[in-house]
Amino acid sequence: MKSRIIRLDRHSITLTHEDKVLFPKVGLTKRDLIEYYRYISPVILPYLYNRPLSLYRFVSGLGSKGFFQKDTPAYFPSWIRRVPIEKSDGTTTNYVLANNAATLIYLANQDTIEFHPSLSRIDKLHYPDRMIFDLDPAGKSVFALVVWTAWLIKDVLDTLKLPSFVMTTGSRGLHVLVPLKRRHTFDQVREFAKKIAGHLVVQHPTKLTNEMRIANRGNRIFIDAFRNGLKQTAIVPYCVRARPYASVAMPLHWHELEDKKLTSDYYTIQTAPKRIDKLGDIWADIQKEAVSLSYAIKQISFLCY
């Protein structure tokens, strides 16, 4: 297939090797990936805006090993915005900001399948506006146990008067998310999330774990609260995953967890647009629900001890 040039946001993008098969299990090509991201750009871009971005790229498709990329290559065009962030060793990483459709499509053309943004924005980098519980099944854990865990977390958050939202990751688990007002640091948010996770693990030690080492988890659900860190990222809503069937991370209404047919990889490139066309972005107003953790931090000791 010959290269083609498209124009977005007043930028010209040369699309190359669009017939390259990225998902051999289902025969989906780079063009399929590009067209998906182009179609859903209005709903995914608000979740990427001004967030330092890690890219998960597969230059030869899922038949080869992918790689994460944080530092922006020098060959990326100058119109793609970068943000320099200093590391603990004094060196600097120049992260990409995908603030417009042109950047999103350029990155897809670079075989970026997954987009992993920070939980904070560049104008207040050390203060996250999201708190996430990543529910990761291990061993022979069934998805029903992941769903059960999500409901447990929601119950705790409800008790603490914190709003909660749930999303399939497109991989194996679920994310439970709390939108935050940017008043607490990553360290404070992470410690608070760890207390909730620890509380639930103590209550249900045979089903849940906060064990970092996979080998020590058995068949329990790992409640990952450690993801709430400056150097950590989370998969963005509506993102394609580097999985055999091109599954998609999908925001849900809580009642949808009651559907026995639901799995983490239920939605795909082929089916996600139909849902978006029908429902729009069900999280479009999520930041209007943002809260401070001040009250919940004071109450957590009464809940957990």
Salt bridges, closest charged atoms under 4 A:
GLU18 OE2 - ARG4 NE 2.64
GLU18 OE1 - ARG31 NE 3.99
GLU35 OE2 - ARG4 NH2 2.73
ASP111 OD1 - LYS20 NZ 3.07
ASP111 OD1 - LYS30 NZ 3.89
GLU114 OE1 - HIS116 NE2 2.77
GLU114 OE2 - ARG241 NE 3.05
ASP123 OD1 - ARG182 NH1 2.81
ASP129 OD2 - ARG51 NH2 2.89
ASP129 OD2 - ARG121 NE 3.38
ASP129 OD1 - ARG130 NH1 3.96
ASP134 OD1 - HIS175 NE2 3.35
ASP134 OD2 - ARG227 NH2 3.07
ASP136 OD2 - ARG217 NH1 3.45
ASP158 OD2 - LYS154 NZ 2.98
ASP187 OD1 - ARG190 NH2 2.66
GLU191 OE2 - LYS194 NZ 3.23
ASP224 OD2 - ARG227 NH2 3.60
GLU256 OE1 - ARG275 NH1 2.77
ASP285 OD1 - LYS288 NZ 3.68
